[in-house]
Amino acid sequence: MDLRKLAADAVSQNKKAALLIGGAGFAILGLGLGYKYLRKPEKAVRVGVVSQLLIHPLKSGKAVPLALAECQKMGLKFGELQDRHWMVVTEDGHMVTGRQEPRLVLVSLTCEGGQVCLNGPNMEELKFPIKQPDNPVLDCRVFGVDIQGRDCGDKVSHWLTHYLKAEKTYRLVHFEPCMRPRKPAEKEAVYQQFEEVAYPDFGPVMLLSEASVKDLSSKLEKGVTVERFRPNIVISDCKPFDEDSWEELQIGSVRLQRVMACGSYRLCKPSEKHIYKTSPLFGQLHNVKKTGIFQVGDVVYKITR
């Protein structure tokens, strides 16, 4: 056997393999560079400033103003408080909101040192543990979609039922991290774009401008405040309804993606009636494209490409 010939053949084969591997590497690098330069660069345009951050721990309850918040996929979070992670329900699990019980909007739910603090007009403060693993998990319904909640106990139930002067018994449930979140029941494609949430009506983040509220107030005999519409993010230094055109936003380290308008006051375009029906529109619902931290005073940038 000619050892020199075998060695020469091996070197030749290794050179061919190296050329093939090298060529593939250059091809991949070329595709990456091509994508980088073909992709349209982002442009950030200043559109406003964050004037308020509001978290609503209790669905239909009183807002808690924040100077800074974490924005997660399921909405705003600050310490042990998470947006719309507590909800009042009937004994058979159906949600109860300010639509059925208007006095619910005056109930404040906060957390401190592992305890939930419940307050309402002319009511003594009630404290109870956030975590109550021995309490039953209830099957609940939010706009026709099943979702679970940990029952917060009989004392809380008595407090709420007494405060609301209800003839029926109400209970409070808490959405826990191990529970499965929900998506809207509506079949239109736009609703299915929403991220999964706990107890919000639809999307995880609602954004509204001060100018839009001022415009609405000018058309009413009695003015309204921003809190009336229960937004999470309030923007100043912009024109009324500018927020309708902000498809993608950067605020602090958070990236938001607009999904649809929120029902309230203006009628939709004729082409959108299959989505909004006859509901008036006010404010914008967003998904959280990139989680992070933002705070009052942050500049709001509209992202364009």
Secondary structure in CASP SS format (residue, H / E / C, confidence):
PFRMAT SS
TARGET T0000
AUTHOR 0000-0000-0000
METHOD secondary structure of the structure
MODEL  1
M C 1.00
D C 1.00
L H 1.00
R H 1.00
K H 1.00
L H 1.00
A H 1.00
A H 1.00
D H 1.00
A H 1.00
V H 1.00
S H 1.00
Q H 1.00
N H 1.00
K H 1.00
K H 1.00
A H 1.00
A H 1.00
L H 1.00
L H 1.00
I H 1.00
G H 1.00
G H 1.00
A H 1.00
G H 1.00
F H 1.00
A H 1.00
I H 1.00
L H 1.00
G H 1.00
L H 1.00
G H 1.00
L H 1.00
G H 1.00
Y H 1.00
K H 1.00
Y H 1.00
L H 1.00
R C 1.00
K C 1.00
P C 1.00
E C 1.00
K E 1.00
A E 1.00
V E 1.00
R E 1.00
V E 1.00
G E 1.00
V E 1.00
V E 1.00
S E 1.00
Q E 1.00
L E 1.00
L E 1.00
I E 1.00
H C 1.00
P C 1.00
L E 1.00
K C 1.00
S C 1.00
G C 1.00
K C 1.00
A C 1.00
V E 1.00
P E 1.00
L E 1.00
A C 1.00
L E 1.00
A E 1.00
E E 1.00
C E 1.00
Q E 1.00
K C 1.00
M C 1.00
G E 1.00
L E 1.00
K E 1.00
F E 1.00
G C 1.00
E C 1.00
L E 1.00
Q E 1.00
D C 1.00
R C 1.00
H C 1.00
W E 1.00
M E 1.00
V E 1.00
V E 1.00
T E 1.00
E C 1.00
D C 1.00
G C 1.00
H E 1.00
M E 1.00
V E 1.00
T C 1.00
G C 1.00
R C 1.00
Q C 1.00
E C 1.00
P H 1.00
R H 1.00
L H 1.00
V H 1.00
L H 1.00
V C 1.00
S E 1.00
L E 1.00
T E 1.00
C E 1.00
E E 1.00
G C 1.00
G C 1.00
Q E 1.00
V E 1.00
C E 1.00
L E 1.00
N E 1.00
G C 1.00
P C 1.00
N C 1.00
M C 1.00
E C 1.00
E C 1.00
L E 1.00
K E 1.00
F E 1.00
P E 1.00
I C 1.00
K C 1.00
Q C 1.00
P C 1.00
D C 1.00
N C 1.00
P C 1.00
V E 1.00
L E 1.00
D E 1.00
C E 1.00
R E 1.00
V E 1.00
F C 1.00
G C 1.00
V E 1.00
D E 1.00
I E 1.00
Q E 1.00
G E 1.00
R E 1.00
D E 1.00
C C 1.00
G C 1.00
D H 1.00
K H 1.00
V H 1.00
S H 1.00
H H 1.00
W H 1.00
L H 1.00
T H 1.00
H H 1.00
Y H 1.00
L C 1.00
K C 1.00
A C 1.00
E C 1.00
K C 1.00
T C 1.00
Y E 1.00
R E 1.00
L E 1.00
V E 1.00
H E 1.00
F C 1.00
E C 1.00
P C 1.00
C C 1.00
M C 1.00
R C 1.00
P C 1.00
R E 1.00
K C 1.00
P C 1.00
A C 1.00
E C 1.00
K C 1.00
E C 1.00
A C 1.00
V C 1.00
Y H 1.00
Q H 1.00
Q H 1.00
F C 1.00
E C 1.00
E C 1.00
V E 1.00
A C 1.00
Y C 1.00
P C 1.00
D C 1.00
F C 1.00
G C 1.00
P C 1.00
V E 1.00
M E 1.00
L E 1.00
L E 1.00
S E 1.00
E H 1.00
A H 1.00
S H 1.00
V H 1.00
K H 1.00
D H 1.00
L H 1.00
S H 1.00
S C 1.00
K C 1.00
L C 1.00
E C 1.00
K C 1.00
G C 1.00
V C 1.00
T C 1.00
V H 1.00
E H 1.00
R H 1.00
F H 1.00
R C 1.00
P C 1.00
N C 1.00
I E 1.00
V E 1.00
I E 1.00
S E 1.00
D C 1.00
C C 1.00
K C 1.00
P C 1.00
F C 1.00
D H 1.00
E H 1.00
D H 1.00
S H 1.00
W C 1.00
E C 1.00
E E 1.00
L E 1.00
Q E 1.00
I E 1.00
G C 1.00
S C 1.00
V E 1.00
R E 1.00
L E 1.00
Q E 1.00
R E 1.00
V E 1.00
M E 1.00
A E 1.00
C E 1.00
G E 1.00
S E 1.00
Y E 1.00
R E 1.00
L C 1.00
C C 1.00
K C 1.00
P H 1.00
S H 1.00
E H 1.00
K H 1.00
H H 1.00
I H 1.00
Y H 1.00
K C 1.00
T C 1.00
S C 1.00
P C 1.00
L E 1.00
F E 1.00
G E 1.00
Q E 1.00
L E 1.00
H E 1.00
N E 1.00
V E 1.00
K E 1.00
K E 1.00
T C 1.00
G E 1.00
I E 1.00
F E 1.00
Q E 1.00
V C 1.00
G C 1.00
D C 1.00
V E 1.00
V E 1.00
Y E 1.00
K E 1.00
I E 1.00
T E 1.00
R C 1.00
END
